[in-house]
Amino acid sequence: MFLYQRLNFFFVASKEEEEDDDEPPKYDLSLFKRGDLLEVPRTLFTHFGIYLGDDRVAHLIPDILPAISGNKSAIAKMVTNYRLLLGVITKVASVRVDSVADFAYGSEILVNHTDTVCSQPPLDGDEIARRAERLLGSVTYSLLWYNCEHYVMYCRYGMAISYQTYQVESPFCRAVRKIVCSRTSAYSTALCGVGTWLYLGCLTPLTVLPTLLISFTIWMAA
């Protein structure tokens, strides 16, 4: 209950911060057509979406709020960086539809930039948009295995890859990463750390911090 109250307080504060922000920039919707792949800078990575037409963008975005609240009106509002980062950590995400302004979060938009780096030609615009719409709903987020770039690359090119996370690699390397960077590995590392603490009979920063850092890193990569 205490955690729930603290999170609610956190999001009320972030909402007040949003209301204090300047008016978001206007975007020329005539520059976008159905099936375009849009990308914008967001936190530490580039964020991607598929333009559906009529000022609507489908995009996969981490968001903690649906996991702690049933308030559909609040969930439908623009996903702030606070909600996004907590969603990344907890691996809670969804494919949702937002306006161009809410998707871009005040940033400049690049259109179909991935066409210059992807070896596959793009699919028909309507087919791209239909794929994007079919995948709407809750998903489990993963920085390495299923992020917003995997989603749009599948919709536009038919191949779920992420250039940001170096997924273009040999099947062997991909298999090794999938074994090492898994939730099971994260749990096992944490258990080994706890076992070490019990065996040594002491809790010190030298024993606790490595276990926490390694487990957290593997969890984020899983």
Salt bridges, closest charged atoms under 4 A:
ASP36 OD1 - LYS33 NZ 3.38
ASP63 OD2 - ARG83 NH2 2.58
ASP63 OD2 - ARG96 NH1 3.78
ASP98 OD2 - HIS59 NE2 2.73
ASP98 OD2 - ARG96 NE 2.85
ASP115 OD2 - ARG156 NH2 2.92
ASP126 OD1 - ARG34 NE 3.03
GLU127 OE1 - ARG130 NH2 3.33
GLU127 OE2 - ARG131 NE 3.15
GLU127 OE2 - ARG134 NH2 3.69
GLU133 OE1 - ARG34 NH2 3.51
GLU169 OE2 - ARG177 NH1 2.93
